[in-house]
Amino acid sequence: MAALSSNLLLYAFFVYLLATIAFTVSITGKKWRDKQGDMTGNRWGFFGFLLSIVGSLLSIGYFVTRWIHAGHAPVSNMFEYMTFLGIAIGFAFIIIYAIYRSNYLGLFSMPIVMLIIAYGSMFPGEVAPLIPALQSIWLKIHVITTAIGQGILAIGFVAGLIYLIRTIDFTKTNKQTRALEFVLYSILSLVGFILMGSIFNAMNYEANFSYVNENGFDAEMTYTLPPLVGPNEGVLLTDEVMSPFVQAPAIIVANDLNTVIWSLFSGLILYWVLRLILRKRIGAAIQPILKGVSPQAVDEVSYRAIAIGFPIFTLGGLIFAMIWAQIAWTRFWGWDPKEVWALITFLFYAAYLHLRLSKGWHGAKSAWLCVIGFAIIMFNLVFVNLVIAGLHSYAL
């Protein structure tokens, strides 16, 4: 059953890749697309849509078979959660595409789905028994609802990103062009993490440390990338590997911080390699592909996605989370880093809806808020969840 589950996820990944190719051809293949790049009279856009459905069905097959094999909802660690988030983004795309028929949305959404699944695959994927803190029906209720909400919000991010690339004037150097390039660099950093992780996993690289954890106890920590940052009072136990340049304080999960640093470094290399090849900003290179996009249409898509995703995220990420916290820890709120950033995410999207509906923030302002909102979600998942020690640190 475990092998079947893994194979279904692998098949889903490659079907999402085929969907990306189909959406690309639907937009760039002049023989098969109309001027709007829409599905009407465009068989490649329709094929992309069908492939995205097949990919989602295969990924649901992975989720169900892993659930049966594990005996609990497969959302208890970073591999399982990020994979399910990718699945949720794929399903959210299907729903939004069925309404708006935008092949451009598919061209950007499918790679994001693959990127999230590939990122999750860099974490240990073995099925393990649940620790006592997670043995509750609220695991599936809280975490699955949160991921579904974040998946829908991700489509708002995609639409906002399309709007910005389509409308920003890249002939000028200003805050907008620099900020958008930083967003694209951040995406490339995830790609860099996947590449670096794959390379060193293939080399079976491992460095072990003994250290003193945040509770003052002796513990051991394993690195799968060369240690730039060592753990608190760390002693390297592995021979013939590099020693870290600095040590992190006890509150920081040092091997995960090390991974983040490698991701940022490799993303920087990828970014400048692309800049040298393209001889222009990455956003400027993508912009001609989006000349058929209606800014008003993608602005509407981004708003609708957030209007749907926000209440679902609020239900799962705050309300259900507080109920579970009260049951598990006898308090509904404890200012744990993950809880704080979930609240920040809620307040940010609430402010977005207020500014959009009451203050008339449409267009570029709205698009930037969509992009920043999802950046907050990813910061919570990647940095806060991994690097800062807290009550949610078991979910690795």
Rosetta blueprint (number, residue, H / E / L):
1 M L
2 A H
3 A H
4 L H
5 S H
6 S H
7 N H
8 L H
9 L H
10 L H
11 Y H
12 A H
13 F H
14 F H
15 V H
16 Y H
17 L H
18 L H
19 A H
20 T H
21 I H
22 A H
23 F H
24 T H
25 V H
26 S H
27 I H
28 T H
29 G L
30 K L
31 K L
32 W L
33 R L
34 D L
35 K L
36 Q L
37 G L
38 D E
39 M L
40 T L
41 G L
42 N L
43 R H
44 W H
45 G H
46 F H
47 F H
48 G H
49 F H
50 L H
51 L H
52 S H
53 I H
54 V H
55 G H
56 S H
57 L H
58 L H
59 S H
60 I H
61 G H
62 Y H
63 F H
64 V H
65 T H
66 R H
67 W H
68 I H
69 H H
70 A H
71 G L
72 H L
73 A L
74 P L
75 V L
76 S L
77 N L
78 M H
79 F H
80 E H
81 Y H
82 M H
83 T H
84 F H
85 L H
86 G H
87 I H
88 A H
89 I H
90 G H
91 F H
92 A H
93 F H
94 I H
95 I H
96 I H
97 Y H
98 A H
99 I H
100 Y H
101 R L
102 S E
103 N H
104 Y H
105 L H
106 G H
107 L H
108 F H
109 S H
110 M H
111 P H
112 I H
113 V H
114 M H
115 L H
116 I H
117 I H
118 A H
119 Y H
120 G H
121 S L
122 M L
123 F L
124 P L
125 G L
126 E L
127 V L
128 A L
129 P L
130 L L
131 I L
132 P H
133 A H
134 L H
135 Q L
136 S L
137 I H
138 W H
139 L H
140 K H
141 I H
142 H H
143 V H
144 I H
145 T H
146 T H
147 A H
148 I H
149 G H
150 Q H
151 G H
152 I H
153 L H
154 A H
155 I H
156 G H
157 F H
158 V H
159 A H
160 G H
161 L H
162 I H
163 Y H
164 L H
165 I H
166 R H
167 T H
168 I L
169 D L
170 F L
171 T L
172 K L
173 T L
174 N L
175 K H
176 Q H
177 T H
178 R H
179 A H
180 L H
181 E H
182 F H
183 V H
184 L H
185 Y H
186 S H
187 I H
188 L H
189 S H
190 L H
191 V H
192 G H
193 F H
194 I H
195 L H
196 M H
197 G H
198 S H
199 I H
200 F H
201 N H
202 A H
203 M L
204 N L
205 Y L
206 E L
207 A E
208 N E
209 F E
210 S E
211 Y E
212 V E
213 N L
214 E L
215 N L
216 G L
217 F L
218 D E
219 A E
220 E E
221 M E
222 T E
223 Y E
224 T L
225 L L
226 P L
227 P L
228 L L
229 V E
230 G E
231 P L
232 N L
233 E L
234 G L
235 V E
236 L E
237 L L
238 T L
239 D L
240 E L
241 V L
242 M L
243 S L
244 P L
245 F L
246 V E
247 Q E
248 A L
249 P L
250 A L
251 I L
252 I E
253 V L
254 A H
255 N H
256 D H
257 L H
258 N H
259 T H
260 V H
261 I H
262 W H
263 S H
264 L H
265 F H
266 S H
267 G H
268 L H
269 I H
270 L H
271 Y H
272 W H
273 V H
274 L H
275 R H
276 L H
277 I H
278 L H
279 R L
280 K L
281 R L
282 I H
283 G H
284 A H
285 A H
286 I H
287 Q H
288 P H
289 I H
290 L H
291 K L
292 G L
293 V L
294 S L
295 P H
296 Q H
297 A H
298 V H
299 D H
300 E H
301 V H
302 S H
303 Y H
304 R H
305 A H
306 I H
307 A H
308 I H
309 G H
310 F H
311 P H
312 I H
313 F H
314 T H
315 L H
316 G H
317 G H
318 L H
319 I H
320 F H
321 A H
322 M H
323 I H
324 W H
325 A H
326 Q H
327 I H
328 A H
329 W H
330 T L
331 R L
332 F L
333 W L
334 G L
335 W L
336 D L
337 P H
338 K H
339 E H
340 V H
341 W H
342 A H
343 L H
344 I H
345 T H
346 F H
347 L H
348 F H
349 Y H
350 A H
351 A H
352 Y H
353 L H
354 H H
355 L H
356 R H
357 L H
358 S H
359 K L
360 G L
361 W L
362 H L
363 G H
364 A H
365 K H
366 S H
367 A H
368 W H
369 L H
370 C H
371 V H
372 I H
373 G H
374 F H
375 A H
376 I H
377 I H
378 M H
379 F H
380 N H
381 L H
382 V H
383 F H
384 V H
385 N H
386 L H
387 V H
388 I E
389 A L
390 G L
391 L L
392 H L
393 S L
394 Y L
395 A L
396 L L
